[in-house]
Amino acid sequence: MPYLEVKDQKTYYAGDLEAPGIPVIFCHGSGGRHHHWVYQIRGLRGEEIKPLAVDLPGHGKSEGSPLESIENYRDWLGYFAEAAGLAKFVVAGHSMGGAIALAYALEYPEQISGLILVGSGGRLRVLPALLEALKAGTVPSTFADYLYGPYTGEKLIKEGKKDIAETAASLYYTDLSACDNFDVMEELPRIDQQVLIICGSEDRLTPVKYSTYLQQKLPKAELVIIDGAGHMVMLEKPEAVNSAICAYVKTL
């Protein structure tokens, strides 16, 4: 299994550091793990892309504890890139991962060759009732219902519910609290890299209007709306997502 030592902790990632192509670091969302990008890791090999999907600290197979702010995750990503020997790369982030990508581009623009934002936004407010439930140690039974579009197969929904059941409420609370405190809406015009924005048309957690706002405020942004998909668009419609990513990377 591929691990890197990052800040004296074992960090898991999926992908091949020795492969050719433009490095793309895929960052999962709140409470997630690398396998949310399984179809990108498999499907983008040999497409002039070197896909690498990380388990953030305290997630999946990585050691450590979840971090308390998007800025902390941003800085951790820099340590990961250094450990991986990557001087310049694309950051692809889903939901919270998109926030990490935006924060990275604002703080370390010289290291970023591009950004891919999937189901994300410049501000990620969370319902207070959800945070309160998570703080009390309960993941609401309806949580999974908001992740997928209406046309998603039962198998994927079942796997998603299993993931949620195996993830501690405290992990979700830490990540979603970090999201709730994230807001770079006024800083978006400073990002000068080419940006690909992907959103499912049926996303209820980060609706299309979030992605439309990003497109309007980012100087060099393209928006691709995937019809029928929900928040987990990269799992629901992997071929459409991969096609958009391949076309985007060829413009860099």
Protein Blocks (a to p, Z undefined) as FASTA:
>chain_A
ZZddeehiacddedjfkbgcjdddddddehiafklmmmmmmmmgoplpacdddddehiaj
bgcjddfbfklmmmmmmmmmmmnopabdcdddehjlmmmmmmmmmmmmmlpgbdcdehia
fbdcddfklmmmmmnopacfklmmmmpcfkbcfklmmmmmmmmmmpcfklmmmmmmmmmm
gccklmmmmpmbdcdddddfklcklgfklmmmmmmmpmbbcddddehiafklmlmmmmlm
mmmmmmmmmmZZ
